[in-house]
Amino acid sequence: MFRKLAIDLLVPTGIYYGSRALGADQTTALVLSGVIPALRVIYSVITERRISGVNAFVLGAVVLGFAMSFVTGEPRVLLVRAAWGTAAFGVVMLASLFFKRPLLHSMAMLVLPEDKKQVWTENWEKYPAIRHALRGCTAIWGVIFLADTAIRVGMALTLPIDLVPVLDDVLLVVLLVVLVVVQRVYSRMVMHRAGLRINGVHVSRA
């Protein structure tokens, strides 16, 4: 997880500022910094042999941003691409609320060890509070990621160009901290109202 986060954050930002230090103009530096995320998405598609909606959206946004920047010559077009990933994730989160199980449930199933997946599934089926908490947290994630998108677009269009790449990274860290705190408070409130307590994947009466 931390390795992936470092690749997504530090490497592109380092490439941008390194390129600028070597004399590259802003558009060229932004194009170079976007190569790593694009390659990561392509690698994910090849290894998993499928393309998710988020990956397709992000890759399409990167390619469109590259094309438009060369047509317009405007580096701010490339800066806005940082918002497409969070926009796609926020939309997918909210859309998943209309399905049988929200995206956070599926994400948990991807990271849980095999011996805990069955317990997690049983909790979902047995406890309405678990379903309520997961749906509520999924909605919170969606709204916060869309708010993050608006902030990123605002930064890209108004702030000095060379300042935006590092602020994008700072904003993502702040976003993740806010999500963890809000999700924890909300989940505990829902579980407390239901007279339940959860430890890992194990639910018990409070």
ZAMARGU-4260 file (C-alpha; in steps of 0.2 Angstrom, whole numbers, plus 5000, padded with zeros to 4 digits):
<rodrens>
0) 5000/5000/5000 | 5013/5013/5005 | 5024/5008/4990 | 5010/5011/4978 | 5006/5028/4987
5) 5024/5033/4985 | 5024/5029/4967 | 5008/5038/4964 | 5013/5054/4974 | 5032/5056/4975
10) 5038/5049/4959 | 5027/5060/4947 | 5030/5075/4958 | 5049/5072/4958 | 5049/5070/4940
15) 5040/5086/4937 | 5052/5097/4948 | 5067/5087/4942 | 5062/5091/4924 | 5060/5109/4929
20) 5077/5110/4937 | 5085/5103/4921 | 5077/5117/4911 | 5061/5109/4904 | 5046/5120/4902
25) 5030/5118/4912 | 5020/5108/4899 | 5035/5096/4895 | 5038/5093/4914 | 5019/5089/4917
30) 5019/5077/4902 | 5034/5068/4909 | 5026/5067/4926 | 5010/5060/4919 | 5019/5045/4911
35) 5021/5035/4927 | 5002/5035/4932 | 4998/5031/4914 | 5010/5016/4914 | 5004/5010/4931
40) 4986/5009/4924 | 4992/5000/4908 | 5001/4988/4919 | 4986/4985/4930 | 4975/4981/4915
45) 4988/4969/4908 | 4991/4960/4924 | 4973/4959/4929 | 4967/4956/4911 | 4953/4968/4914
50) 4950/4986/4914 | 4939/4994/4928 | 4929/5009/4925 | 4940/5020/4936 | 4956/5014/4926
55) 4947/5018/4910 | 4942/5035/4915 | 4959/5040/4922 | 4968/5033/4907 | 4956/5042/4895
60) 4958/5058/4905 | 4977/5057/4904 | 4977/5054/4886 | 4965/5068/4883 | 4975/5080/4894
65) 4990/5076/4884 | 4982/5079/4867 | 4973/5095/4873 | 4989/5102/4880 | 4998/5100/4863
70) 4983/5108/4854 | 4981/5123/4866 | 4999/5124/4873 | 4991/5127/4890 | 4999/5118/4904
75) 4984/5121/4916 | 4975/5109/4905 | 4987/5096/4911 | 4986/5101/4929 | 4967/5098/4929
80) 4971/5080/4925 | 4975/5077/4944 | 4956/5080/4947 | 4950/5066/4935 | 4955/5052/4946
85) 4947/5058/4961 | 4931/5063/4951 | 4930/5045/4944 | 4932/5037/4961 | 4919/5048/4969
90) 4907/5045/4955 | 4910/5026/4956 | 4907/5026/4975 | 4891/5035/4974 | 4885/5024/4959
95) 4888/5009/4969 | 4875/5014/4982 | 4862/5009/4969 | 4869/4991/4968 | 4866/4976/4980
100) 4883/4980/4989 | 4892/4996/4990 | 4910/4998/4984 | 4918/4999/5001 | 4911/4981/5004
105) 4919/4975/4988 | 4935/4984/4993 | 4936/4976/5010 | 4934/4959/5001 | 4949/4962/4991
110) 4961/4965/5005 | 4954/4954/5019 | 4963/4937/5021 | 4953/4922/5015 | 4948/4916/5033
115) 4940/4933/5036 | 4930/4935/5020 | 4917/4923/5025 | 4914/4932/5042 | 4913/4949/5033
120) 4900/4942/5021 | 4890/4935/5036 | 4891/4951/5045 | 4884/4960/5030 | 4869/4948/5029
125) 4866/4947/5048 | 4868/4965/5054 | 4858/4979/5047 | 4869/4991/5056 | 4884/4985/5046
130) 4875/4987/5030 | 4869/5005/5036 | 4887/5009/5041 | 4895/5003/5025 | 4882/5012/5014
135) 4884/5028/5024 | 4903/5027/5023 | 4903/5024/5004 | 4892/5040/5002 | 4904/5050/5013
140) 4919/5044/5002 | 4910/5049/4986 | 4905/5066/4992 | 4923/5070/4999 | 4931/5064/4984
145) 4920/5075/4973 | 4924/5090/4984 | 4942/5086/4982 | 4939/5086/4963 | 4932/5104/4964
150) 4947/5110/4975 | 4960/5102/4963 | 4951/5111/4948 | 4951/5127/4957 | 4970/5126/4961
155) 4974/5121/4944 | 4965/5136/4936 | 4970/5149/4949 | 4987/5145/4958 | 5005/5147/4951
160) 5008/5132/4940 | 5024/5126/4948 | 5015/5126/4965 | 5001/5115/4961 | 5010/5098/4959
165) 5016/5098/4977 | 4999/5105/4983 | 4990/5090/4974 | 5000/5078/4985 | 4997/5088/5001
170) 4978/5088/4997 | 4978/5069/4994 | 4986/5066/5011 | 4974/5078/5020 | 4959/5069/5011
175) 4965/5052/5017 | 4966/5058/5035 | 4949/5066/5034 | 4941/5051/5027 | 4949/5039/5040
180) 4943/5051/5054 | 4925/5054/5048 | 4923/5036/5043 | 4928/5030/5060 | 4917/5042/5070
185) 4902/5038/5059 | 4904/5019/5059 | 4906/5019/5078 | 4890/5030/5080 | 4880/5018/5069
190) 4886/5003/5078 | 4884/5011/5095 | 4866/5015/5091 | 4863/4997/5087 | 4871/4991/5103
195) 4885/4983/5093 | 4904/4983/5093 | 4916/4978/5080 | 4934/4972/5082 | 4942/4969/5065
200) 4928/4959/5057 | 4920/4952/5072 | 4904/4959/5079 | 4898/4958/5097 | 4886/4966/5108
205) 4892/4982/5116
</rodrens>
